[in-house]
């Protein structure tokens, strides 16, 4: 269990703070950017606009080392299941996990919360294009946009961490390094699905119900005694019967 006492009770004994780590990967992390890309034009190459004159020549066969890879990724983003899942599925689960964690923090004032965002590494050319056209929204600003300004309440005990990983092994290594720092890990079920963040660990997941990161945190091999909470956004489907009931 994590240790950390900063206050004393009436008998002079230290009051232990409950430490919680909320993990986000590929969901609310990049949703603002992905939504912006989808709104601007239906055809994108990850973060590259295939109609942009600056990089249009890169799509011509034999003119660039990136041409083959870029052409491979030239898809309609609105019909691409991987990117659509990145924005919709994982995003909903990450946001739900964030909302649950924030409710805990506001309810119990002795909670110290760490929000960690795993960012998939992108190629050199994509990174250059991003730098010229977009600004990465800070993690704190992203969290505020999602759950509102009540995140500022008791903000002294909220820590924001951005970390970039190239594959699931790096994600696993980082999580293992902080295994004994927290009493509770909270993660969205679909967090990181379809991205480099879980590449290599998704295949070894024993329980699909927990998602790749949740399964890693709950596995016997994970060196922690902390509790793990996996959150999934529940979709409510209005049936014809329920509609009739509401109309009465």
C-alpha positions, 0 to 999 in steps of 0.5 A: 500500500502506498504511504503518505501522511500529511495531517494528524488526527486528534490523538496526534496520529498521522492521517493516511491519504488514500492514493488513486491513479486514474489511467487514460490511454487513447481515449480522452487523450486524443479525442479533441485532436481526432474530432478536429481532424474528422471535422476538417476533412474526411480523408486523413493520414493519421495527422496528415492531410492528404490534400495539403500541398506541403505533403501532397508529393509524399503520396506519389510512388517512389518520391519518398520513404513515407509514400508506401506507408502513407498510402497504406493509411489513406482511408476515410476516417469516418469509416475506419474502425480503429480510429473510430474506436479510438474516438468513440469507444475508448473515449467514452470509457476513459471519460466515465473512469475520469468522472467516477474518479473525480466523484471519489475525490470530491466526496472524500477529501483525503484522496490524492489523485494522479491522472496519467495519460499514455500518449502513443509515439508518432512518426517524425513526419507526423510529429512535424506536421502536428507541430505546424498545424495543431497544439497538443491540449494539456492534460489538465485542460483536457480534464477540465473540459471533460468534467468541468471546473470542479476539478479545481476544487482540492486541486492541490492533491491532483497530479497530472502526468503525460508519458509517451510510449511506443508499445505495450511493453513500455506501458507495462514497464511504467505501470510496474514502476508505480505498482506500489505507489497507489491504493487504487487504480482506475482505468476505462475498459477500452482504454488504449485499445487499437493503439501502440499503448497496448500493442503487445499486451492485448494479445496476452490478456486473460480476461477481455472483460477487463480490457488490456490495461485492466487485465494487466493491473489485475494479473497475478504477475503485476507486483501490487496489492492495490485494488483495481477498478475497471469502468465501462460506459453503459449504453442505454438503448431505448426499446419500443416497449420502454418508449410506449411506457414513457408515453403513458 
